[in-house]
């Protein structure tokens, strides 16, 4: 996973869907280590956690990676039936599970973002689009599941004169495994934003924060981000036993 770039990879281009979060941050660095000509693409779709875009800009400047933030807020009214895009709805504070975090599903988000990223790839002559779908999202997000990625890959192969590959290197990996790969690459995850709330500090309570903290715990590592509140696993276990 962390081998040196192949000489054959030099000169090839990819578009990385880069949100500013942990997964896409790791995907971005994987593509760079492959020796690819990386073009980062971020999207402002009216998400409450738009702070992730500030992080994405900063990281790309530091890496001298071409970066484009696409404003698609004009479609906000089409995808606002989600706690991530409707500030009037409460964000659930719970671990990822189908029965308690469906409110965070943004309708058709990844199909929209992939379609636009494929267009960018065709436009610049890139043969690939990378994105960070992973195994931990399968239970909740249909557009992160293998069947969806395989179908989109098939469409990307025939939608234009030149085929584009949809590359999801962590499709069958857990968040903890993604983090382990990034830590092995020496990545600094202070340069990421995960929290669904756009505050000055990560909340430590939303499903995204909790999954992130669990990944660091699984790797016996300390999350470098500051939090308003972090779950106490020992206290939660005691509550459950009671």
N, C-alpha and C positions, 0 to 999 in steps of 0.2 A: 504493500500500500504506500510505502514511503520511499520507494527506490528512485534513483536519479532519472531525469528525463531521458527518453529514448531519442537518439538522433533522428529517427523517422518522424518524431512528433514535431520537430522544429519547423516553423513556418505555417503549421496548421492553425486555424482559428476556431474559437468556440465562443458562444454567447452564454454567460453564466447569469442565471436569474439570481440576483443577489439582494436579499431583503435587508441584510444587516444583522441577521440572527446567527446563532451558533452553527446550524446545519449548512446554510449557504456560505458562511465564512469558511468552513472547512472545505466545502466543494470548490470554492474559489481558489484556495491554496493548493488543492490537489491538481487542479487544471494548470496552475502556474508551474507546479513541480513536474508536470508532464512536458513542459516546454512549449505549451500552446500559446498562441497569440490570443490573449483573453480580453474579451469585451464584457464588462459588467453592466447589467441592465436591472434597474430598480423601478418600482411602480408605486406611485401615490394614487391609491384608490379610495382615499377617505378613511383609511384605517385609524383607529383611535391611538394606536401605538406608532404614530408617524415618527417618533423619535428614532426608530430603527433606521430611517433614511438618513438622518444626520450622521449616524455611526457609519453607514455605508459610504457616504461621501468622504468622510475623514480617512477611512481605511484605504479607499481607492486612491486618494491623493497621496497617501504615504507610500503606496506600492507603485505609483505611476501607472496605474491601470486605467485605460479609457473607461469612463463611467457615464451612463446616461440615466437620468431619473425621468420617467415618463409620467406625465400628469394625465391620469384617466379618471379624474374625479367627476367628469361629465357623466359617467355611467353610474355614479353613486346611487341614484334613485332606483337602479336596476338590481343592486346587490346590497341594499341596506337592511335586509331582513336577517341581521346578525348582530350579536352583541359586540363584534369587532368593528362594525361600521355604523352602529346606531348608539350614540353617546347617551341616549335616554334609557337604554336597557342596562340592567345590572349584569356585570361580568361574574360568572360563577367562580367561587373559590373552592376548588376541589381538584383531586387527581384526575388525569385523563381517563374517561370511561364513556361509553356510548350513551349511557342513561343520564349523565349529568353535565356534559359539555357540548351537546348538540347546538346550543345557542351560539357557539363560537364558529360554526360552519358558515363561511361566506359563499353564497350560491355561485357555483361554477368558476370559482376563482382561478384554479390552476389551468383550466382549459383556456380561459381568457389570456392569462399571462403567457402560457406556452405558445398560443397562436401568435401573439405579438412578438414573442422572442424568436419564433421560427421566421417571421417576416424580416426581423432584423438580421438574422443569420443569412438569409437569402440575399438581402440587400448588400451585405458586406462580403459575401462569398465565404462565409463560415460553414463548415460541414456538420456542426454539432451545437446542441443546446444542452447545457448542464443545469440540473436543478436538484434540490435537496430533499425530495420525498424520502421518507424512511419508514422502517417497519413499525415503529412506535405509533405512527399516525394511521395505520391501516384500520384499526377498530373504529375510528371516529370520522376520518376524512376519505370519502370514496375516491377523490381525485388525487390520492397519494398511494392508492393500491396498485399492485402489479398489473392487474387487468386493464386499468386505465392507462398506465404508462405504456404498456404494450400496444394498446389501441392507438394512442396518440403517436407512438413511434411509427406505426404502420401508415397513419395519415400523413405524417411529416415526410414519409418516403415517396408519396405520390402527389402531394398538394402543389408542388412546384416542379420546374424543369430539372432542378438539382435536388437530390434527396438530402434531407437534414436528419441527423440522428438525435433522438432524445436520450440523453445520458443521465441516469439517476444512480450514481455509484453506491449510494447507501440504501437502496430500495428495500433490502432485506436485513438491514442493520438496525440495532437499537440506538437510542440517543447516547447511551453509555458507550457503545462501541464507536460511534462517530467521535465522541469526545476523546476516547482513548487514541484514535488515529490522529486527531489534531494535537493532542499532547505529545505524541511520539514525534510529530513534526516540529514541536517546539512552539506551537501557536499560543498567543496571548489572548485569552477569551475575555479580557477586560475590553477588548475592541469589538464587542458584540452587544446586542440588546435583544432580550427575549421577552420581557414583561409585556403583557397585554395592555397594561395601563401605561399611560405616557407621562408618568410623573418624573420628578428629579431622581428618585431612587426606585429601584425595582421593588414591587410590592411584597414578593415572597409568598403570596397567597393564591394567586391565579394558577390555573392548571399548567400554564407555560413555565412559570417560575418554579413550580413544584417539580415538574419533570426535569428541568435544568439542574436544580439542586440535587435531585436523586441521582442524576448522571455523574455529578461531581463526587457524591458520596460513594457511588459504585466504583469509582476510580481512586478512592482514597486521596482526593485532591480538594483543594479549597477554591471555591468560586471567587474570583477577584472582584466581582461586582458588589457594590454596597447595596444593602437591602433595608427597607423599612422594618420588615419582620420576616424571620425565617421560621418555618415549621420546626417544631421540636419532635423528632421521631420517637424519642423515649416517652414523651408525654402523650403522644397520640396512641402509642401502643398500650400504655397504661389505661387510657380512656377506653380503648377498644376492649381490653380485658375486663374492665368493670362492667 
